[in-house]
Amino acid sequence: MLNDGLTEQKFEQRADETLRALDRALSELDGAEVDLESGILTIEFEDGVKYVINSHRAARQIWMAAERNAWHFDYREEDARWIASRTSDELWTAIDGVVSRKLGRPVGLAK
């Protein structure tokens, strides 16, 4: 696992900062309601579909479920990015992609 050297405290700090930043960025979008509570960020679209992004303390990862897929992102300290272990997708880019596809327009998430 990529996050073996990441302490639980540092993971919590990084994950919390990231989820709060995502909440702020996604809250600006028309066509979706965003809610961050207890480390779980929920994006609900007008048709009732929900995407979920959450911190997973035991694995020290951020997990995302969207479009009938799941991603597990590891934190890379050297470049301060969350990268999916299976696909090498970067967290912000992956969220931008799934939300843009769902809304049918580019959303251009800014970190």
C-alpha positions as CSV (number, residue, x, y, z in Angstrom):
1,M,0.0,0.0,0.0
2,L,1.3,3.4,-0.9
3,N,0.2,5.1,2.3
4,D,2.2,2.9,4.7
5,G,4.4,5.8,5.9
6,L,1.4,8.2,6.3
7,T,0.5,8.5,10.0
8,E,-3.1,8.3,11.0
9,Q,-3.0,11.9,12.2
10,K,-1.5,13.2,8.9
11,F,-3.9,11.1,6.9
12,E,-6.9,12.6,8.8
13,Q,-5.5,16.1,8.2
14,R,-4.9,15.6,4.5
15,A,-8.2,13.8,3.9
16,D,-10.2,16.5,5.9
17,E,-8.5,19.3,4.0
18,T,-9.2,17.6,0.6
19,L,-12.9,16.9,1.4
20,R,-13.4,20.4,2.6
21,A,-11.8,21.9,-0.5
22,L,-13.9,19.5,-2.7
23,D,-17.1,20.6,-0.8
24,R,-16.3,24.2,-1.5
25,A,-15.6,23.7,-5.2
26,L,-18.5,21.4,-5.8
27,S,-21.0,23.6,-3.9
28,E,-20.6,26.2,-6.7
29,L,-22.1,23.9,-9.3
30,D,-25.6,24.2,-10.6
31,G,-27.5,20.9,-10.9
32,A,-26.1,19.2,-7.8
33,E,-26.5,19.4,-4.1
34,V,-23.4,18.8,-2.1
35,D,-23.2,17.7,1.6
36,L,-20.1,17.0,3.7
37,E,-20.7,15.3,7.0
38,S,-18.5,13.1,9.2
39,G,-15.9,12.6,6.4
40,I,-18.5,11.7,3.8
41,L,-19.1,14.0,0.8
42,T,-22.3,13.3,-1.0
43,I,-23.1,14.8,-4.4
44,E,-26.8,14.4,-5.3
45,F,-28.0,15.3,-8.7
46,E,-31.5,16.5,-9.7
47,D,-32.5,13.0,-10.9
48,G,-31.7,11.5,-7.4
49,V,-28.4,9.9,-8.4
50,K,-25.7,10.2,-5.7
51,Y,-22.0,10.0,-5.9
52,V,-20.1,9.5,-2.6
53,I,-16.5,10.5,-1.7
54,N,-15.3,9.5,1.7
55,S,-12.2,9.1,3.8
56,H,-11.5,5.5,4.8
57,R,-9.3,5.7,7.9
58,A,-8.4,1.9,8.1
59,A,-7.0,1.9,4.5
60,R,-5.8,5.6,4.8
61,Q,-7.4,6.3,1.4
62,I,-10.1,8.4,0.0
63,W,-12.8,6.3,-1.7
64,M,-15.2,7.4,-4.4
65,A,-18.3,5.6,-5.7
66,A,-19.7,7.0,-8.9
67,E,-21.1,5.7,-12.3
68,R,-21.3,2.2,-10.9
69,N,-17.5,2.3,-10.3
70,A,-15.3,2.6,-7.3
71,W,-11.9,4.3,-6.9
72,H,-9.5,4.1,-3.9
73,F,-7.1,7.0,-3.8
74,D,-3.7,7.0,-2.0
75,Y,-2.1,10.2,-0.8
76,R,1.3,10.9,-2.5
77,E,3.2,13.2,-0.1
78,E,5.9,14.1,-2.7
79,D,3.4,16.0,-4.9
80,A,0.5,16.4,-2.5
81,R,-2.0,14.5,-4.7
82,W,-4.4,11.6,-4.2
83,I,-3.9,8.9,-6.9
84,A,-6.1,5.9,-7.5
85,S,-4.3,2.7,-6.9
86,R,-5.8,0.8,-9.7
87,T,-6.2,3.4,-12.5
88,S,-3.6,6.0,-11.6
89,D,-6.4,8.7,-11.9
90,E,-5.9,11.8,-9.8
91,L,-8.7,12.6,-7.4
92,W,-9.7,16.1,-8.6
93,T,-9.5,15.0,-12.3
94,A,-11.5,11.9,-11.7
95,I,-14.3,13.9,-9.9
96,D,-14.2,16.5,-12.6
97,G,-14.7,13.8,-15.2
98,V,-17.6,11.9,-13.6
99,V,-19.5,15.1,-12.6
100,S,-19.0,16.6,-16.0
101,R,-20.3,13.5,-17.7
102,K,-23.3,13.4,-15.3
103,L,-24.2,17.1,-15.9
104,G,-23.5,16.9,-19.6
105,R,-21.1,19.8,-19.5
106,P,-17.5,20.6,-18.4
107,V,-17.4,21.7,-14.8
108,G,-13.7,22.6,-14.6
109,L,-13.1,21.8,-10.9
110,A,-10.4,24.1,-9.6
111,K,-8.3,22.8,-6.7
